[in-house]
Amino acid sequence: MANEANAQLIKASVPIGLNFTQVDGDDIAGYNKLGFSAGVGALIDINRYQTFEAGFEILYNQLGSKSSGAQISFQGFSLKLTYDYLSIPVYVNYKDIGKGYIGAGLVISRLLNNKRFENKIEVAELNEVNNFDLGVFAQVGYLFNPNMRATLRVGYSAFPFYTPKAFHNYISIRFDTILTGLFKL
């Protein structure tokens, strides 16, 4: 009987969502840059009551910042920064008796591509951008059923990713499809 309760210990996931991002240090306020986030992951229940789970993902993550319409008229120009990353978040979630969960984790990211646009024209990036970014995040979510859940994730860079000091800051809204029954012990 105990083996049946733990039969589905490892679950695969496919997260897809949107990032609302800004860069602290670029003098642009607001989460005006919209980005895409998608990838694959794995979840592992780490206690027998299935109240704690650990997970990791491999994500394509678009971050950056963009000036809003009010900032364009005030400053006389528009600025858009785009950063494409390959990100690996590692986290632990606490699942309550109902269908909610809360968690926290670390994410290491490798820069794939970056662009800077001023007045909608691509220009050379003036700052040296680090190839790696390390961040922290917190998340809260809801399980609709065993195979679908929604997650709200808020993250921040632990160290500046370029100088002068600039930090990624994002809010991610995503849906995870949980693929159960793939790996059985």
N, C-alpha and C positions, 0 to 999 in steps of 0.2 A: 504494500500500500504506500509506503513512504517513497518508493521509486516512482510511482505514478504521479505523485504530487510534484516531484522535481523533474519529470520527464522533459518538460519544455524549459530548460534553463537558459539557453542562448537563443536570442531572437535577432533577426536581421531587420534593418529599417531603411527606408528611403525617405529622407527629409527634403522637402521643397518649400521655399518661402521667399519672402521679400525682406530686404534690409533697408531701414531708414537710417541714414548715416550722416555724421558730421565729423569734422576734424577740429579738435580743440587746439588752438594755436594759429589758425589761418584767418582770424578776425571775421569769420562768417558765422552768424548764429542760426540755429535751427536745424532740424533733421530734414533738410530739403533734398538731399541726394538719395534717389531710389536705386537699389541694387538687387540683384538676383542671388539666391543661395540654393544650392542643390548638391546632393551627394548620396553616399551610402554609409551605413553605420551598423553597429552591433550593440545589443543590450544584454546584460547578464544580471539575473537576480542574485544578490549576494548574501541573502539570509533565507532561512527556511520558510519564513512567513511571507516572503515576497514583498516586504515593505521598503526594502532598499534595493536599488539597482545601480549598476555602474554601466557606463557606455562610452563609446568613442565613435567618431565619425571622420570621414574624409570628404571635405566640402570644396566646391568652387564657390568663392565668396566675393562679391563686388562691394567695395567700400569707397568712401570719398566724401566730398562736400560739393555744394553748389549754392551760389548766391540766389536769394529770392528776388522777386520783382521789386519790392521796396528797397532792397539793398542795391539793386542795379541803378535805380534813379537817384539814390542818395550818393553813391560813390562814382557814378558815371561810367562804370564798366561792369561786366559780368565775369565771374570766375567759376570754373568747374574743375575739380580734381577727381580723377578716377584711379582706383587701385584694385587690381584683380589679384586675388590670392588663392592658393591652395592651402586650406586650413585643416588642422587636425584638433578638434575639441575632445577633451577627456573630462568626464563629469560623474557625479554621484547624485542620484535623486532619492528623495524620501516620498513614498506613495502612501497617502492616507487610506483609511478604510473605504472611503467613497471612491471617486474617480479622479481626484486631483493629485498633483505631485509638485514638489518644489525641489530645486537642486542648484548646484554650483559647480564650477569647473575652471580649467585652464585651456587655452587654445594657443597653439603655435602655428604660425602662418608663414608661407614662403611666397614672396612677391613674384607674380607671373608677368605683370604688365602695369605700367602707370602712364597717365597722360594728364597734361595740364592744358586747359582751354581758357583763353582770355578773350572776351567779346566773341565767343563761338569759334575762335581760330586757335588751332593747336600750336602751342609754343613750347620751347624747351623748358624742362623743370629746372628751376633755379636752385633748389635744395637737393642735397644728396640724400636719397631715400635708401633706408636699410633694406636688405633683401629678406630679413626675417623680422617678424613681429610676434611678441608674446603678450597675451592678454588674459584677463579674467572675466568671468561672466556669471550671472545668476539667471535662473529660469523658473518659470511657473507654467503648469500645463494642465490639460484636461483630457481624460481618456473617454472618447465617445463610445468605443467598443474595443475589444482586444486587438483589433487591427488598424485603428485610426485614432490619432490624437493630435491636438493643437498645442503649440508651445509658443510662449512669449519669452524671448531671450534678450537680456540687456548686457552689453559687453563694453569693455574699456581696455585700452592698451596699458600694460604694466610699465612699459618704458617708451620713451619717444621713438617714433619710427623715422623721423628726420630732424635735422637741426635747422633753424631754431626749434625749440621743443614743440612737437606736435604729437597728438595722441588720437587714435581712432576711437570713436564713440558711436555705438550703434544700438538700435532696437530692431530685433528680428521677429517677424511673425511667420510661423511656418506650420505646415501639416506634415506629420510623419505617418507613413504607411508601415505597419509592423507586419513582417512576413513570418508568421509562426509555422512551426512544423518543419522547418528546413534542417535544423540541427537538433537531433535528439540524442541524449546520453543513454 
